[in-house]
Amino acid sequence: MSIVKKPGAIANWYLPGIFAGMWFTLVTMIRNIFNQDKMITKNYPEDKYEYSPRFKGNHVLTVKKDGSLRCTACMLCATACPADCIKIKASEHENPAVEKYPISYEIDILRCVYCGYCEEACPVDAVRMGPEWQTPGLAGTNFSYDIQHLAYRAQLKGGVLSRVDDEERHKAGI
């Protein structure tokens, strides 16, 4: 046999729940003010999160030792991209030993899902996901990155050298 109690008048009010929530917030705020070293939050601009070396952040186009782009405009990164955010325009190179090169390479960062498929699809180590993760901007047009931003931005200090050595590839006949 179960006894059902009718809710009293106080249970129908919203004020006890509101005051209980406000009391909890006040106690937590006071505890955090006096024990800042035990807080689980970071003071962002001063204290930054440390990510693992495997973290995949903003895109980087690597360069050769002579400073030219490593990209051969093979379009594999654009084909592998599930978000369809990479646009490449290719042109013939003046050097007959080089088949083609990108005259335009753009990534729409707002559409990118940071999956890393472009990095995995690239056969010449031209695209990498770098350690940078902060991308501030005021308008959506600022997030369409071109060759100058991807390969030669100031944070990269002249460009990121590729892990692939051209001389070894040439000797191997690749």
Phi, psi and omega in degrees: 000130180248143179253124179259124179263140175282135179294141180281181182291327182291326181292337180278347182278150176268343185298320178299321178292321179294315181293324178295318178294320179293322178296316178299317179296318179296314180297317179296319179296315180294319178299318181289327179294318184269350178230060184292334179289341179262003180290146182271355180268159178255148171275093197309301186296328181277314181254119181250152179289145176259120179259159180289162179295343180275000182298136180248109182250229183294154182285149177223134170264125182278161181237161175277178180296331180277358177096356178277162182292144177284336187298136178253010179054046179278348177070011180291325180293319179292326179289322183281344185290118180286338181269353180055048183255358181255127178238127182232136171242128184253157177215159177286144182271152178293327179282122181293343178285338180256125184289306180205168180211160181278129171267340176216127178223112183232140175235125175273100187294332180290336177269340185295141178254006177053046181276336180086005179296327179295321179293319180289327184281338186289120182279347184243016179058043180270330182248131175225156172261113186276181182276353181285142180225354181268120179229079179283153178186157182261334184227158180294337180287342179284354184254017172257101188272136180253188183300318182299319180284320185288327185250329190236024180291160187298326181295337182275351177055053176097359178113157179260123179288143179285153176284341182276129180265127182294322183294319179293321178294322181292319178295325182280351179082022181268000000 
